[in-house]
Amino acid sequence: MNSFTVIALFSGACFLFYGFSCLLSNRMALEFDRFKIPQYRNLTGILQILGGLSIILGLYTISILGFMGSLGLSLLMFLGFGVRIKIKDSFVLSAPALLFGLLNAYLAYRFFLLL
């Protein structure tokens, strides 16, 4: 198993977990209230689940799925980083969104090379 596969599986699993948390967790509902975007919680959860699945499926089936999923999650995380900056969260609280955005941008690049 190479590093690309490990990173892709890690990202896919994380987004599956966070996507279901978005849909089911009271804590995440409170977070989206704090972000002042509660209307986007369900959409965000669904997009995270679809993105996580597409990364994992893209590893083993059609690479374009991995490319589209990782590119979409990268955009979602960069937008999430922007929301956290807008509400004046500390860099420590904002950093995971930025790091996952960068991680998924890297995955999108690597999946693109497989197309």
Secondary structure, 3 states (H helix, E strand, C coil): CCHHHHHHHHHHHHHHHHHHHHHHCHHHHHHHHHCCCHHHHHHHHHHHHHHHHHHHHHHHCCHHHHHHHHHHHHHHHHHHHHHHHHCCCCHHHHHHHHHHHHHHHHHHHHHHHHC
